Amino acid sequence: MFNDFESKNLERSAITNAVERVLKQAHIRHKDYPANDDIFQQVIVLEREQPVKEKMLRVYRGMVNSDESMLEQLPYALRKIKTKSDKFDQERFNELKRTVANLAINLSYESFLKYVEAVRPLLPYEETMYLDQDLKKIKERVILGNPISEIIKQLHFFHSRGSSHSAFSPFISATTDPYEAAKYGNLVIVLDLPASLVSQIAGSRQGKVMLRGVIEQKYITACLTKYAKPFPQGEKLNYGMDRALEVLVEHDDTPVFSTKEVLAIRKKQHNEELADRRKQYKKDLDFVLSHRKSAANKKII
């Protein structure tokens, strides 16, 4: 490891160069500050057009990719669509974004079906086959007593671990714990967003949270870039994150909730989401059974 941070910072990592290139191409003003650490290289603070006045909930995302996708972070429900294809329909994609945002805010079986029908025309044929197979399984699980929010949460985790083909989740994984985010990838994105865009569907005890729908660039406060792999875990990584956050606090004035306030907000949101889940399940079950009865009647006729 280098001890002379000044000389080491001349050897800019590929990740730092990539992030700066993305920001410059998007004409996003930013300022770079040395992280003064052996693991983290730069603290890149984005300049906002309008100052943030209300307190925000700060979350972190450890990321592998450092391309333009970082500026508009998409949930799994949108990532299967090839936006670079010659047949890509931007207008339809924008409509799908709104549908996914609605699903993330209003988790119901009915809004889930609206998403399925909106996404179907944008998927390759083989993906629609998986879609129909999974849709049938989800319907059966609702009938067996599983709330749609619990099903989507499980599908989200399974897909992120590579153990499920389903990409239905309208959420983006994040954490309120910076040390947890630091373990993943060569880049940590610091996001400050309204508490209403954060779901506690994953539970309120750990740092993990779910962000609702598409997360726009305006919520990015900073990018903390690392040197090239391999990098250590444990105390050394945590120490590096502490150093990077110290630099961020020195150069960022975004009003954010304190740790105590965040815990209170998360607990309140979690209790509200649990209550809504119970109420919504009754509506979803009625909806599914009604559709099943309607389909059976059509077959008889």
N, C-alpha and C positions, 0 to 999 in steps of 0.2 A: 504494500500500500504506500501511496505517496503521503508525505507529511507536509509538503509545500503546496498548499492549495492554490496559490497564485500561479505557479508554473503548471499545475495539473489542469487548471481551468482553461489553459491555452489549448489543451488537447480535448476539444469538445466531443462529447459522445455522439454517436449516431442518433440516439433518441432525442437529445437536445437539439441537434440540427434539424431533425425531422419536425419537431413541434414548432420551432421558430419558422420553418419554411411554410407550414400550414397556416400559421397566424399571419404571416406576411402576404401570402397569396389571397387570403380572405380579407386583407386590409384591416386587420384587428390590431389596434395599438396596444402595446405591452411594454413592460420594463423587466429586464433580467437582473437578478441578484445572485451572487455566489452563495451556495448553501453552506460553504465552509465545512465540508464533511467528506469522508472517504467513500461514502455510498451515494448520497445525493449530490448532484452537481449544481443544478440551477433551480432557483425559485422564480418562475416566470409569472408575473402578476398582470392580468388583463385589465385594461382601462375601460370602464363602463361609460356609456354615453350619458346616462342619468345616474346620479348618486342614489344609493339604496337608503331609504329612510326608515322603513319598518324592519324590525328584527327578523332575521332569517335563521333557518335551521341548517347548520353546516354538516355536510356529509362528504364522504371520500370514496373514490373509485380507483382501485388498482387496475391499470390497463396494459395490454400487450401491444395493441395497435396504436400507432401514432400518426395515422393519416387523417384526411379531412373528416372521417366519420366521428372523430372525437368532438367536433363542433356541433353535431346534431346526433345525440346518442339515442339509438333506437332499441326498443324492447324486442324480445324474441319474435313477437307476433308480426314484426315488419322485416326481419332480417333475411327471410327466405326469398324475398323478392329481389330480382336482379335489376338494380337501378341503372346499370350500365348497358342493358340490352337495347338493341335497335327498336324493339317493340315496346319499350317501356312507356307507360302512360303516366305522365306527371300529375295530370289532373285527377286521375283515379287514385293515384298514390296519396295525394293530399287529402282526398276524401277518406281514404282508409286510415290515415293518421288520426283524423277526427273520430272515426269509429272506434279505434283502439283507445284513444283518450277517454271516450265515453265508457268503454268497457272497464277501464282501470278505475274510473270513479264510481260507476254503477255496475258492480259485479252481479249480474243476473244471468240466468240461462237465456232469456230473450235477447239481451244485448250481446251475449256470446254468439247466438245464431246470426245476428246482424253482422257481426265481425266475419263469421265463416262465409257468409254469402258475399260480403264485400271483398274478401281476400281471394276467393276462388278464381275469378277471372285473371288474376295477376300471377297465379302459380303455374309452374310446369305441370303437365298431365300426371307424372308420377307422384308429385306432391299432393295433388288433389285426391289420389287414391289413399294415401296415408291419412289425409284430412278426414275422409269419409269413414275410414276404419276407426280412427280415434274418436270421432264424433259419436259413433254408435256406442263405444265403450263409456264415454262420458255420460251419455243419456242413461245408460244402465246404472252407473254409479250414483247418479242423482236419485233414481228410483229406489236404490238400496239404502239411501239415507245420507249420502255425502253432499254437503253444501258445495256449490260451484266454486266458491272462493277457496275452499280447502283443496279441491281437485286441481285448480289452476296453480295454487302454491306448490303442490307436489310435482306437477308437470314442469314447473319452472326449475325446481331444484334438480329433478332427474335430467332435464335437458342440459342444464349447465354442467352437469357431471358427465355428460356424454352417454347416459344410460337410457335415454328416451329420444325418439325421433320427433315427438310432438314439440311444436314451437308456437304454442297458443298464448303464452304469457304476455300480457300488456304491460308488464313491469320491467324495470331495470334494477339489477342488484346494486346495492351501495351499503355503506356502513357509517355509523357515527363514530367508529373507533379508527383513528388514523393508523394505528399500529397494525390493525387487521388488513387495511388496504395496502400497506407497505409491503406485505408478504407476496403480493401478486403483481407480476409484470415489472417493467422498467420505468413506469410512469404512474404518478398518483395525481388524479384530477381532484381539485377542491371545488365543491359545489355549494353555493348558498342559495336556497330556494324557500318559497313559502311552505309552511308546515302542511298545508292542504295538499301539496303534491307528494307527500311522503305517506306511504301506507305501512302499518305495523302488522300486516298479514303474516309476516314471518315470526312474529312474537316480539315482545318488548324487553326481554331479559338480556339478550345479546346485542351486539352492535348492528347486526344485519337489519336493513330496512329495504323496502321496495319503493322505487320512484315510479310515479304514475305516468304512463305514456311516454311520448317523445320529450327528451330533455334538451332544451335549446341552448345555444351558445351564451345567451345573456345571463345564464345562471352559473357560468364558470368563473370562479374567482382567480384561480391560479393553477399552474401545472408544475409539479415537482418532478424534475427529471433525474434519473440515476445514471451512473456510469455503466459500462457494459457488464454483463454477467461474467462470472458468477459473483453473487453478492451474499454476504452472510445473513443468517437469521438471528433471532434472539435479541439479546441486550444491545449488541452493536447496531443492529438494524433499527431498534427502537430509539437508540441514542441519535442515530442519523436523522430519524424523523423529527425528533425533538429539536435538533439544530435547524432543520428546514422550516419547521413551524415557527420558530423564534424569528427567523428572517421574514416570514410571511406576516406575522403580527406587527413587525416593525414597519412594514411598507403597505399594509392594507387596513382600511378603516371601515370595512363592511360591518354593520351592526349585527351581531349574531347572539342567539340564546346561549346562556351559560350552561354548564354541564348539569346543574341542578334543574334548570328550566327545561332542558331537553328531556330529562328523565320524567318530569311531570307531564310534559306534552305527550310523550310516547305512551305512558301508562294510560292517559285519558283517551288517546286515539285508539289504543288497543282494546280497551273496554267498549268503546263505541262500535268498533268494527265487529267485535264478538256479538254484541246485541243485534246489530244490523244483519249479521250472518244468519242468526236464528230466525229472524223475521223473514228474510229473503228466501230461506230454504222452503218455507211453506208455499210461497208464491211460485217458486221454481218447480216444485213437485206438481202443483196444480197445472202449471203450464205444460210440463212434459206429458202428464197423463191425459190432458185435454187433447194435445196434438196426436198422441198415440191412438186415442179413441176415434179422432177424426180420420186418421189414416186407415184404421180398421174399417170404418163405415164406408169409405170410398172403395175399398177392395170388395166389400160385399155388394155394393151397387154395381 
